[in-house]
Every structure is written in C-alpha cells, then in structure tokens.
C-alpha cells in the first residue's frame, strides 16, 4: 500500500516534516567545487538537477550559511562531480562542517577555468554560473556546462534515509 493523503494523519508543514519526507527520496550525490581568493571550496549536494539540454544547464541548491557560500556567491565557474559508490568517504568529507576538504586525502587538480576537479569520479562538468535565485535560506544556482567528462567507471553513489549508499540490483 502506498501513502494516501486521505488515509494518513496530516502533519503541519515544518522544516522537520520536509526533512522527514525527503529522507525517503533517494538522490544522486554530487560534489560542487569552486575557487575564490586562490583557495578551493566544495560541498556535497544531493540537489543537483539537469535543467535543459539546449543550452546545457544544471541547477543545485546551497545554503547561505554554508562555509562555501561566500565563494559560490561570487564564482564565475563551478565544478560538478558525480560520485561513484566507492566514494562514500569523499562525500562525507565534503558534507562535514569544518573538514579539510582539499587536504592530503583528497585527490584533485586544477581544471578548466581554474575549477578544482576531483579525481576518480563517475563524471564531471565545469559550468559557468548564469543565475543565483533566492530560495528561503538557500540559493538555487543555475549553471551552463562548458566542459566535462562522462567516462568514469562505476555505479552511482546515492543518499537515502540519511546515509550514503549504493544501488542494489
């Protein structure tokens, strides 16, 4: 049986309700990177979406309280990295507040437009930011792909029920 609005108890909308509902929504895991003032920043995102094929646009959300936001608020280009199931620790590092995200344990290099590119990902894009749309305590960033590589191996990493996991057959 599936959830039915007329049979289930109704809860008042709240941040907790939204979090509870979206814990049931499996999402792909990406890391977004950028450079500002000569330093790389990045964060784990489960809000990555394909917006349009022509021009090739993607979107993702970022909280304005995020330590990466000041750089993303000004960045002209961003890196979008699709993580593989073998990269749970990398996803956790980029999700953890105060972590040394670009420390010795992170294999990365400077890519097109100076964007930090993570090694061994399933796929990556370098994108030019075209809009930052206010959305509550977040911003929705819309960016146009300018370069990329979809040739990484492996199955995708997903986020479900508050943890990183892999797809099952």
N, C-alpha and C positions, 0 to 999 in steps of 0.2 A: 504494500500500500504506500502511496506517496503522500506527502504533506498536502493538506487541503485547507484553504483559509476558512471554510465554513465549519470544519471539524476541530481545528486546533485552537488552543487558547490564544488569545490575541495579547501580544505584549506591546507596550508603548514604545515608540521609536526612541532609541538612545544609542550612544556610542557602543555600549556593551551588546545591545541587540545586533547592531551592524557587524561587530567583530564575531559574534556567535554564528550569525548566518554565513559570513564569508569564510569561517573555518571549514565549512562544509564544501566550499568551492575550491576545487583543485586548480592551481595556477602554475604556469611555467615560471622558472626562476631565471632572472637576468641580473647582471651587474652593470650599472651605469657608471661611467668614468668621465672625468674632465680634468683640465689643468687650469689653475689660476695662480697668479703670482709665482710661477715656477714650481708649484707643488701639485702633485696629483691628488685627486679626491675620488671617492667612489662609494656606492651604496648598493645593497641588494634590493631589487624591485620585483614584485610579483604583479605589478600593474601594467606591464608592457603590452601594447596592442598595436596591431597593424591598422593603420587608418585608411590609407589609399595606395593604390598601385601607381597611379599617374597624377601627380608626381609621387614618388615612393616616400610615404610619410608613416612615421610611428609616433606613439604617444606613451607617456609614463607619468606617474604621479610622484611628487616628492614633498615631504612635509617641510614647512618653512622653519621649523625648529631643528631640522636636521643639520648636523655639522657640515654636510656637503652643500647645503642650500646657498650660502653666500657665493661660492664659486659657480654653482649651476645658474644662479640668478644673472650672472654676467657672461658665462661661457658662450662662445660662438659655435663651438663644436662639442659633441659628446660621443663617447664610445658606448655601444650597446653590445653586450656579450651574453649569448645564450649558453647557459651552463649545462654540462652533462651530468649524468647520475653519479659519476665519480668525483664530483666537485662539491660535495656537501660541506666540507670544512671551509672551502673558499667562500661559499655562500654565507656560512655562519660568520666568518671573519668580517665580511663586508656588511653584515647585518648588526654586528656587535658594536655598541657605543664605546668609544674610547680605544678601539682596537687599532693596532699598527697595520692598517690595511695594505700598505705598499712596502712592508718590511721584508726581511730576508726570505720569509716563507712564501712570498707572492712572486711568481714568475711573470714579469711584464716588461714591455718595451714601449718606446715612444713610436706611435704610428702616424698615419696621415694627419695633417693639421695639428701635430703635436699631441694628439689624444693618446692617453695611456691605453695600451692594448694588452689584455690578459692572455697568457699562453694556454694552449691545450683546451680551448673552449669549443663547443659544438659549432658555433658560428659567431661572427661579429659584424658590426656595421660601424662606420664613422658617419655621423649625421650632423648637419647644420641646423641649429636651432632656429625655428621660424616663428614660434609663439610660446608665451608663458601665460596660461589662463588661470586667474584666481579661482580656487575651489575650496571654500572653507579654510581650514588651517593648512592646506596644501596648494601646490601649483601643478597644473597639468602642462607638461612640456610637450610641444609638438615639434618634431624634427624631421628633416628631409635627408634620406640616405644619400651619401656622396661616394662611398667606397665600402667594400666589405668582402667577406669570405665565408661561404656556407659549407666548406669542405671538411669541417671537423668530424671526428668519428664519435660514435656512442649514442646512447639513448638520452633523452632529456631528464633533467632534474625537475621535480615538481614540489610544490608546497601544499600541504593538506593537513588539516586538523592540528595546526600549529607546529608542524615539523617538516623538514626536508625529507623527501622520499623518492623512490623510483617508480616508474610504471610497471605494472605486472601484466603478464600475458594472460 
